Amino acid sequence: MREIVLDTETTGLNIEDGHRIIEIAACEMKNYVLTGEKLHLYINPGRVIDKVASNIHGITNDDLIDKPKFIDIYEKFLKFIGNDRLIIHNAEFDLSFLNNELKICGVGPIENKILDTLKLARVKFPGSLVNLDSLCRRFSISTESRNYHGALVDTLLLAEVYIELIGGRQTTLIFNNND
């Protein structure tokens, strides 16, 4: 079973204010194991990044000057995700931006099945903080490599969180070949 763990970073929080995607990361999982296959792209949004957003993800306007526009990468992105299920934390946010970008390109919205780990965590841990940082702490997943909220590092963390949310790695299973 192929699934894609996905995250984006944006110029700001609202597409209504003209904000755009500036980074996409998509990591392939097969049978709940990361394969190492990934798509990681920086995108020139054609607009200024809000200072608040830049402080969160660490990406500046200068970082994106020579990067492609979304219209130049959307086919590569759609080919990578295929028709497989997408694993996204706070899927509504990312999908609103992705579908807006696709609409600007004259393409229909993403129709893949979605598993929103934020919703899953809210069901599993009602009343608890369920942002990615909190879930990493809950499951003792190291965030040492994370200086900012970058799409690639966040997808790798989310993959680990996802496995824990659905039951964990089962490291104590012992198989007896004598049976």
C-alpha positions in Angstrom: 0.0 0.0 0.0 1.5 3.3 -1.1 0.8 6.5 0.9 2.2 10.0 0.6 3.1 12.1 3.7 2.7 15.7 2.6 3.3 19.2 3.9 3.5 22.7 2.5 4.9 26.0 3.6 3.2 29.3 2.5 3.7 33.0 2.3 1.0 33.5 4.9 -2.1 31.9 6.3 -5.0 32.9 4.0 -5.5 32.2 0.3 -8.2 35.0 0.5 -5.3 37.4 1.0 -3.5 36.1 -2.0 -1.0 33.9 -0.1 0.7 31.2 -2.0 2.7 28.0 -1.6 6.5 28.3 -1.3 7.6 24.8 -0.4 6.1 21.3 -0.9 7.5 18.1 0.5 5.9 14.7 -0.3 7.5 11.5 1.1 6.5 8.0 -0.1 5.5 5.3 2.4 4.8 1.7 1.4 3.2 -0.6 4.0 3.8 2.1 6.6 7.6 2.4 5.9 9.3 5.4 4.3 10.9 4.3 1.1 13.3 7.2 0.7 11.4 8.4 -2.5 10.4 12.0 -2.1 9.6 15.2 -3.9 10.9 18.4 -2.3 10.4 21.7 -4.1 10.8 25.4 -3.4 8.5 27.6 -5.3 8.6 31.2 -6.3 5.2 32.6 -5.2 5.4 35.8 -7.2 4.6 37.8 -4.0 6.2 38.8 -0.8 6.3 36.4 2.2 4.8 37.8 5.4 7.4 38.4 8.1 5.4 36.3 10.6 5.4 33.3 8.1 9.1 33.7 7.3 9.9 33.6 11.1 8.0 30.3 11.3 9.6 28.5 8.3 12.8 30.4 7.9 12.3 30.9 4.1 12.9 34.4 2.8 12.0 36.2 -0.4 15.6 36.0 -1.5 15.6 32.3 -1.1 12.9 31.9 -3.8 14.0 34.4 -6.5 15.4 31.7 -8.8 12.9 29.0 -8.0 10.2 27.8 -10.4 6.6 29.0 -10.3 3.9 26.5 -9.2 2.7 26.3 -12.8 6.1 24.9 -13.7 6.0 22.1 -11.1 2.4 21.1 -10.7 2.5 18.2 -13.2 5.6 16.7 -11.4 3.8 17.1 -8.1 0.6 15.4 -9.4 2.6 12.6 -11.0 4.4 11.9 -7.7 1.3 11.8 -5.5 -0.6 9.7 -8.1 -4.0 8.5 -6.8 -2.5 7.3 -3.5 -3.8 8.3 0.0 -2.3 11.5 1.4 -1.3 11.8 5.0 -1.4 15.4 6.1 -1.5 17.2 9.5 -4.2 19.8 9.3 -5.2 18.7 5.8 -7.8 21.5 5.4 -5.0 24.1 5.4 -2.6 22.4 3.0 -5.4 21.2 0.6 -6.9 24.7 0.4 -3.6 26.1 -0.7 -2.8 23.2 -3.1 -6.3 23.3 -4.7 -6.0 27.1 -5.0 -2.7 26.7 -6.8 -4.1 24.0 -9.1 -7.1 26.2 -9.8 -4.8 29.1 -10.8 -3.1 26.6 -13.2 -6.5 25.7 -14.7 -6.4 22.2 -13.1 -9.1 20.5 -11.0 -8.7 19.9 -7.3 -6.9 17.0 -5.7 -9.2 14.0 -5.4 -7.0 11.6 -3.5 -8.2 10.0 -0.3 -6.9 12.0 2.7 -6.0 11.0 6.2 -5.8 14.1 8.4 -3.5 13.2 11.4 -4.8 16.3 13.2 -8.3 14.9 13.3 -7.0 11.4 14.1 -5.0 12.8 17.1 -8.0 14.9 18.3 -10.1 11.7 18.5 -7.3 9.7 20.1 -6.3 12.4 22.6 -9.4 14.6 23.3 -8.6 17.8 25.0 -4.9 17.5 24.5 -2.6 19.6 22.4 -2.2 17.8 19.1 0.1 20.0 17.0 3.1 18.3 15.5 5.5 19.4 18.2 3.2 18.1 21.0 2.7 14.8 19.3 6.4 14.4 18.8 6.9 15.0 22.5 4.1 12.6 23.4 5.7 9.8 21.3 9.3 10.7 22.2 10.2 11.5 18.6 13.3 13.7 18.4 12.8 17.2 16.8 16.5 17.9 17.1 16.9 18.4 13.3 14.1 20.9 13.2 15.1 24.5 13.5 12.1 25.8 11.6 8.8 24.4 10.3 10.2 23.2 7.0 8.0 21.0 4.8 10.6 18.2 4.4 11.6 17.9 8.0 7.9 18.1 9.0 6.9 15.3 6.6 9.6 13.0 8.1 8.4 13.8 11.6 4.8 13.4 10.6 5.5 9.9 9.1 6.8 8.9 12.6 3.8 10.4 14.4 1.4 8.8 11.9 2.8 5.3 12.7 2.4 6.0 16.4 -1.2 7.2 16.0 -2.2 4.0 14.2 -0.6 1.7 16.7 3.1 2.2 16.7 6.0 0.2 15.4 5.3 -2.9 17.5 9.0 -3.3 18.5 8.2 -5.9 21.1 6.7 -8.4 18.7 8.5 -11.7 18.7 8.1 -14.2 16.0 8.7 -17.9 16.7 9.7 -19.9 13.6 9.1 -23.2 15.4 5.3 -23.0 15.2 
